[in-house]
Amino acid sequence: LLPSLSHQHRHVLPALTIPELTRGMKVRSSVKLMCEGCSVVRRKGRVYVVCARNPKHKQV
């Protein structure tokens, strides 16, 4: 890279912490059970839905 371009926007970093915590989960304001395999779980003050039948039903 050119020296003048290499320092631009170095202070702008993507927020990687939140997507890593919720990877593979639907983020919703109101979680709902979608099938009989779904169950509500409370962890660290948050409400999650985990599903034994279909992993796509995971919500946070």
C-alpha positions in Angstrom: 0.0 0.0 0.0 1.0 3.6 -0.4 2.2 5.2 2.8 -0.6 7.9 2.5 -3.3 5.2 2.3 -2.0 2.7 4.8 -2.9 4.8 7.9 -6.4 5.8 6.8 -9.3 4.4 8.7 -7.0 2.4 11.0 -9.1 3.6 14.0 -12.3 2.0 12.5 -12.3 -1.6 13.5 -15.2 -4.0 13.1 -17.0 -5.1 16.2 -16.2 -8.8 16.3 -17.3 -9.6 19.8 -21.1 -9.6 19.4 -21.3 -11.7 16.2 -19.0 -14.3 17.7 -21.3 -14.6 20.7 -24.4 -15.0 18.7 -23.1 -16.9 15.7 -25.8 -19.2 14.3 -28.6 -17.8 16.4 -31.5 -15.6 15.4 -31.5 -12.3 17.3 -35.0 -11.3 18.3 -36.6 -9.0 20.7 -39.1 -11.7 21.7 -38.0 -15.3 21.5 -40.6 -18.0 20.9 -40.7 -21.7 20.9 -41.0 -23.0 17.3 -41.5 -26.8 17.9 -41.7 -29.4 20.6 -37.9 -29.8 20.7 -37.4 -26.1 21.6 -36.7 -25.1 25.2 -36.1 -21.8 27.0 -32.8 -21.3 28.7 -31.6 -18.4 30.9 -27.8 -17.8 30.8 -26.0 -14.7 32.1 -29.2 -12.7 32.4 -30.3 -13.4 28.8 -33.1 -15.6 27.5 -32.2 -18.1 24.8 -34.1 -20.7 22.9 -32.2 -24.0 22.1 -33.7 -26.8 20.1 -32.7 -30.5 20.2 -34.5 -31.3 16.9 -33.6 -28.4 14.6 -30.5 -26.3 15.3 -32.0 -23.5 13.1 -34.5 -22.7 15.9 -31.8 -21.3 18.2 -32.6 -17.8 19.2 -31.3 -15.1 21.5 
